[in-house]
Amino acid sequence: MTIGLDAPAPAGGTAPTRLPGPRPPRIVGVGTATAGTVYSQPDVLDAFGITDPKVRSVFLNSAIERRHLTVPEPDEHGVRVPEPQGDLLDKHKRLAVGMGAEALRACLKRAGAELGDLRHLCCVTTTGFLTPGLSALLIRELGIDRHCSRSDIVGMGCNAGLNALNVVAGWAAAHPGELAVVLCAEACSAAYAFDSTLRTAVVNSLFGDGAGAVALRSPAPDDHPAATPEGPRVLAFASCIIPEAVDAMRYDWDRDLGRFSFFLDPQVPYVVGAHAELVVDRLLDGTGLRRSEIRHWLVHSGGKKVIDSVVVNLGLTRHDLRHTVGVLRDHGNVSSGSFLFSYERLLDERVARPGDHGVLMTMGPGSTIETALVQW
């Protein structure tokens, strides 16, 4: 597959999305959750009896130390039999609801809110298909008010957390004082294939199970200044889709295995890196900010080569992406919610100061890069 690496000049096109009004929504809470068993990379290799040196090298050079996975138990012969697609969909539903509920509760607790305060719930997932959507299942599971508005974003991939944040930030701006949550729940164990190919090895070495939730609220007009929600203001979004790389990340139906199989083109990290500068410059256009003035970078933990490519092309340091690197090391790529794991670590570090700016960046199928500008 040949995909272009040259980023076009930043001319024309759609302007970044600037949120209207003098009081844009703020991020007021975040929560994460995992499920399943913690596996090191050697654990996974041993569990599935992988001996091919090339495949083992992919796992052992991934910069991932551990991940949460839910894989089949060994049968009486010690063999882990691949699950049929129907069982994988059931697993996705079970894990997404369980992790999603835990992450949502943690997010609301950090926001100082309760389930009864929730007015809009947007759920994001790519690792399985549900109808009714995850939002409806969680409303039933947790006893959320039946009048809570909801939306589901399905199938957009690892970038989708910021696509959802863009939409829900607009909802929050239009409903001052009301609480909205974006929930990303990805049961990546429900999207695994077991065979001896390098294609499968790249995917199986990378992804882990996890969920992240983020709460948004715009100050109400009658809020007392002291009651203004804490957390960074969400100022703008910018996107970049790379049409010539539309097939670089995709789900295919594997007729031999009778199930879906995910494909990652080896050129993806370099394509993402080549376009990262373009979309960040568009995000900052008109703000008076230079890249060097961004204090906090929260980038999707897409993989070691993706992180290295972003560092090189944006002129960042390893310290700038320390949380991205740490999430990859400890959880692998948890798809759409990865950047929320990094954001949670930044908050726990307590280094963000009033006036600081931050850039959130995700990337995924399309091929797509999504960005957001926030300010504490």
matplotlib code that plots the C-alpha trace (Angstrom):
import matplotlib.pyplot as plt

x = [0.0, 1.4, 0.3, 1.5, 3.9, 4.1, 1.9, 0.2, 0.6, -1.9, -3.9, -7.7, -10.0, -12.3, -11.3, -10.8, -13.9, -13.9, -16.5, -18.9, -19.5, -17.3, -17.7, -16.7, -17.2, -14.7, -13.4, -14.6, -13.9, -12.2, -12.2, -10.7, -11.2, -9.8, -11.0, -9.6, -6.2, -2.9, -0.6, 3.0, 4.2, 6.0, 2.9, 0.9, 3.6, 3.6, -0.2, -0.6, 2.6, 4.1, 7.6, 8.2, 11.2, 9.8, 6.4, 8.1, 10.2, 7.1, 5.8, 9.0, 10.0, 6.7, 7.5, 4.6, 5.2, 1.7, -1.9, -5.4, -6.8, -9.7, -8.7, -10.1, -9.2, -7.1, -9.1, -8.3, -5.3, -4.0, -5.0, -6.8, -9.4, -10.3, -13.8, -16.4, -17.6, -20.8, -19.0, -16.7, -19.7, -21.0, -17.6, -17.6, -21.0, -20.1, -16.8, -17.9, -20.8, -18.7, -15.7, -17.9, -20.0, -16.8, -15.2, -18.4, -18.7, -15.1, -15.5, -18.6, -16.9, -13.9, -16.4, -18.2, -21.4, -23.8, -25.6, -28.7, -26.8, -26.0, -27.9, -26.1, -24.2, -22.1, -20.6, -17.8, -16.7, -15.1, -14.4, -17.9, -21.4, -24.4, -28.0, -29.3, -26.2, -23.9, -25.5, -28.9, -27.4, -25.6, -28.7, -30.6, -27.6, -27.0, -30.5, -29.7, -32.7, -34.6, -34.8, -31.0, -30.2, -27.7, -25.6, -23.3, -20.3, -19.5, -16.7, -14.5, -11.6, -8.8, -9.4, -13.1, -12.7, -11.9, -14.6, -17.0, -15.5, -16.0, -19.7, -20.4, -18.5, -20.9, -23.8, -22.4, -22.0, -25.6, -26.8, -25.0, -24.9, -25.8, -23.4, -22.4, -20.0, -18.1, -17.4, -15.0, -15.2, -13.0, -12.9, -10.0, -9.9, -13.1, -11.3, -8.5, -7.6, -5.3, -3.1, 0.6, 0.8, 2.8, -0.3, -2.1, 1.0, 1.2, -2.4, -2.3, 0.9, -0.5, -4.1, -5.5, -8.9, -9.9, -12.5, -12.2, -14.8, -14.6, -17.2, -17.9, -19.9, -20.3, -20.8, -24.4, -25.2, -26.2, -23.2, -21.3, -17.7, -16.6, -18.8, -17.1, -16.2, -12.5, -10.6, -9.4, -11.6, -12.1, -11.3, -11.0, -10.8, -9.0, -9.1, -7.2, -8.2, -5.7, -7.9, -5.0, -4.5, -8.1, -7.3, -4.3, -6.3, -9.4, -11.6, -11.8, -14.0, -11.7, -13.5, -11.1, -11.7, -15.3, -14.7, -13.5, -9.8, -8.1, -5.4, -2.6, -0.4, 3.3, 3.5, 0.8, 3.3, 5.1, 1.9, 0.6, 3.9, 4.0, 0.6, 0.9, 2.5, -0.2, -3.2, -1.5, -0.6, -4.2, -5.4, -3.2, -3.9, -5.3, -4.6, -1.3, 0.2, 3.4, 3.9, 6.7, 4.2, 2.0, 2.8, 1.0, 0.7, -1.7, -1.3, -3.0, -0.8, -1.0, 2.3, 6.0, 6.6, 3.6, 4.8, 8.4, 7.1, 5.0, 7.9, 10.2, 7.7, 6.5, 9.8, 8.7, 10.7, 10.1, 9.2, 6.4, 4.9, 5.8, 2.1, 1.5, 4.6, 3.5, 0.0, 1.4, 3.8, 1.2, -2.0, -1.0, -3.2, -6.7, -8.0, -10.4, -9.9, -6.1, -5.8, -8.1, -5.7, -2.9, -5.1, -5.9, -2.1, -1.5, -4.1, -2.7, 0.7, -0.7, 1.7, -0.9, -1.2, -3.8, -3.1, -1.3, -2.4, -2.6, -3.1, -5.0, -4.3, -5.7, -5.3, -7.0, -8.8, -9.5, -6.6, -7.4, -5.8, -8.0, -6.8, -8.2, -6.8, -7.5, -6.5, -6.4]
y = [0.0, 3.4, 6.4, 10.0, 11.4, 15.0, 17.3, 20.0, 23.6, 25.0, 27.1, 27.4, 24.7, 24.8, 27.1, 25.7, 25.4, 28.2, 27.7, 30.7, 33.1, 34.5, 31.5, 28.4, 24.9, 23.6, 20.1, 19.5, 15.8, 12.7, 9.1, 5.9, 2.1, -1.2, -4.7, -8.2, -9.6, -7.7, -9.4, -8.5, -8.9, -12.2, -13.4, -12.9, -14.7, -17.6, -17.8, -18.3, -20.3, -17.7, -18.8, -17.0, -14.7, -11.9, -11.9, -12.1, -9.1, -7.0, -7.7, -7.2, -4.0, -2.2, 0.0, -1.7, -3.5, -4.5, -4.4, -5.4, -8.1, -10.6, -13.6, -17.1, -19.5, -22.5, -25.7, -29.1, -29.4, -26.0, -24.4, -21.0, -21.5, -18.4, -17.0, -16.8, -13.3, -13.7, -14.4, -11.4, -9.1, -10.5, -9.8, -6.3, -5.5, -7.0, -5.2, -1.9, -1.7, -2.7, -0.5, 2.3, 2.4, 2.4, 5.2, 7.3, 7.0, 8.0, 11.0, 12.2, 11.8, 13.9, 16.5, 16.6, 15.5, 12.6, 10.5, 12.7, 15.7, 14.2, 15.8, 14.5, 11.2, 10.6, 7.1, 6.3, 2.8, 1.0, -2.5, -3.8, -2.9, -2.4, -1.5, -0.1, 1.9, 1.8, 5.1, 3.4, 0.3, 2.5, 4.6, 1.3, -0.2, 2.8, 4.1, 7.4, 9.7, 8.5, 12.1, 12.4, 13.2, 10.9, 10.1, 7.3, 7.6, 4.2, 3.0, 6.2, 4.6, 5.9, 9.5, 9.5, 10.7, 14.2, 14.0, 13.4, 16.1, 18.6, 17.7, 17.6, 20.9, 22.5, 20.9, 22.2, 25.7, 25.7, 24.4, 26.5, 25.1, 21.6, 18.6, 16.5, 13.5, 11.9, 8.2, 6.1, 2.4, 0.1, -3.7, -4.3, -7.9, -8.3, -7.3, -9.8, -12.4, -15.3, -16.4, -16.4, -13.4, -10.3, -8.2, -9.8, -9.5, -5.8, -5.4, -8.0, -6.5, -3.1, -2.8, -3.1, -2.8, 0.4, 3.2, 6.9, 9.5, 13.3, 15.8, 19.2, 22.1, 25.7, 28.3, 29.4, 33.1, 33.4, 31.5, 33.4, 33.9, 31.7, 28.9, 28.9, 25.2, 24.4, 22.8, 24.0, 25.9, 24.2, 26.9, 25.3, 22.2, 21.5, 18.3, 16.9, 13.9, 12.3, 10.8, 9.1, 7.0, 6.1, 2.4, 2.6, 1.7, -0.4, -3.4, -6.2, -9.3, -12.3, -15.0, -17.7, -16.9, -15.8, -12.6, -9.0, -8.3, -5.0, -3.8, -1.2, -0.1, 0.1, 3.6, 5.0, 6.5, 8.4, 9.6, 10.9, 12.6, 14.3, 15.9, 16.7, 20.1, 21.1, 20.5, 22.0, 25.1, 25.4, 24.9, 27.8, 30.0, 33.4, 32.7, 34.4, 31.3, 29.5, 25.8, 26.6, 28.3, 25.1, 23.9, 20.5, 18.0, 15.1, 12.8, 9.5, 6.5, 5.1, 3.2, 3.8, 4.8, 7.1, 8.9, 9.2, 10.6, 13.2, 14.2, 14.7, 16.5, 18.9, 19.5, 18.2, 16.5, 13.1, 15.0, 16.8, 13.4, 11.7, 10.9, 9.5, 7.3, 6.2, 5.2, 3.2, 1.5, 0.6, 0.0, -0.3, 1.5, 1.7, 3.3, 6.3, 6.8, 6.8, 10.6, 10.7, 8.3, 10.9, 13.8, 12.1, 11.6, 15.3, 16.3, 14.0, 15.6, 19.0, 21.0, 22.8, 26.5, 29.2, 30.6, 27.4, 26.2, 22.5, 20.7, 17.4, 15.2, 11.9, 10.0, 7.1, 5.7, 8.0, 8.6, 11.4, 13.7, 15.5, 18.3, 20.6, 23.7, 24.1, 26.7, 26.5]
z = [0.0, -0.9, 1.1, 0.8, 3.4, 2.3, 4.3, 2.1, 2.9, 5.4, 3.0, 2.7, 4.1, 7.1, 9.9, 13.4, 15.5, 18.1, 20.8, 21.1, 24.0, 26.7, 29.0, 27.1, 28.7, 31.2, 31.8, 35.3, 35.9, 34.5, 35.4, 34.0, 34.4, 33.2, 33.2, 32.9, 33.7, 33.6, 31.1, 30.3, 26.7, 27.6, 29.3, 26.1, 24.0, 26.4, 26.7, 23.0, 22.4, 20.0, 19.1, 15.7, 16.3, 14.1, 15.9, 19.3, 18.3, 17.6, 21.1, 22.9, 21.2, 21.6, 24.7, 26.4, 29.7, 30.6, 29.5, 30.7, 28.5, 28.7, 26.6, 26.4, 29.2, 28.1, 27.4, 28.9, 26.5, 27.5, 24.2, 24.1, 21.4, 19.4, 20.1, 17.4, 16.4, 18.3, 21.6, 20.9, 20.6, 23.8, 25.5, 24.1, 25.6, 29.0, 29.3, 27.8, 30.2, 33.2, 32.5, 31.3, 34.5, 36.6, 34.6, 34.6, 38.4, 38.9, 36.6, 38.4, 41.8, 40.6, 39.3, 42.6, 40.9, 41.0, 38.4, 38.9, 37.8, 34.3, 31.5, 28.4, 27.9, 24.8, 24.4, 22.1, 21.1, 18.1, 19.4, 19.0, 17.6, 19.9, 19.2, 21.4, 22.0, 25.0, 26.3, 26.6, 28.3, 30.8, 31.5, 32.4, 34.2, 36.5, 36.8, 35.2, 34.6, 31.6, 30.3, 30.0, 26.4, 24.8, 21.7, 20.5, 18.3, 16.8, 14.5, 14.2, 16.0, 18.2, 17.2, 18.2, 21.8, 20.5, 17.9, 20.7, 22.9, 20.1, 19.7, 23.5, 24.1, 21.7, 23.6, 26.9, 25.5, 24.4, 27.8, 30.4, 33.9, 32.7, 33.0, 30.0, 29.9, 27.1, 27.8, 25.7, 26.4, 24.3, 24.9, 22.6, 23.6, 21.7, 18.5, 18.6, 15.9, 16.5, 13.6, 12.8, 10.5, 11.2, 10.4, 13.4, 15.6, 15.2, 16.4, 19.1, 20.5, 20.9, 22.2, 25.8, 27.4, 29.1, 29.5, 30.1, 30.9, 30.9, 32.2, 30.7, 32.1, 30.9, 33.7, 34.0, 33.6, 37.3, 38.6, 41.3, 40.3, 43.1, 41.8, 38.3, 37.6, 38.0, 35.2, 31.8, 29.4, 26.0, 23.4, 20.0, 17.8, 14.5, 12.4, 9.5, 7.4, 5.1, 2.3, 0.5, 3.7, 4.1, 4.1, 6.3, 9.4, 8.9, 9.9, 7.4, 7.4, 7.6, 5.6, 6.8, 10.5, 10.2, 12.1, 11.8, 11.8, 12.2, 9.9, 10.6, 7.7, 8.8, 7.3, 9.7, 12.2, 9.5, 7.8, 11.2, 11.9, 8.5, 9.1, 12.8, 12.3, 9.8, 12.1, 15.2, 13.3, 12.1, 15.7, 16.9, 14.0, 15.2, 18.8, 19.0, 20.5, 19.3, 19.7, 22.1, 24.4, 24.9, 28.3, 28.3, 25.4, 25.8, 22.8, 22.0, 23.0, 19.5, 19.7, 20.1, 16.5, 16.5, 19.6, 18.2, 14.9, 16.7, 18.9, 15.9, 13.7, 16.4, 18.0, 21.3, 24.1, 25.7, 28.9, 26.9, 26.2, 29.4, 30.2, 26.7, 27.0, 30.5, 29.5, 26.6, 28.9, 31.6, 29.5, 25.8, 23.3, 24.8, 21.6, 21.9, 25.6, 25.7, 25.9, 29.0, 30.8, 30.1, 31.1, 34.4, 35.1, 34.3, 36.9, 39.5, 38.9, 39.9, 37.7, 35.5, 36.5, 35.7, 32.2, 31.0, 27.5, 26.5, 23.3, 23.1, 20.1, 18.9, 15.6, 14.0, 10.9, 8.1, 8.4, 10.9, 13.4, 15.8, 18.1, 20.9, 22.6, 26.3, 28.9, 32.7]

ax = plt.figure().add_subplot(projection="3d")
ax.plot(x, y, z, "-o")
ax.set_aspect("equal")
plt.show()
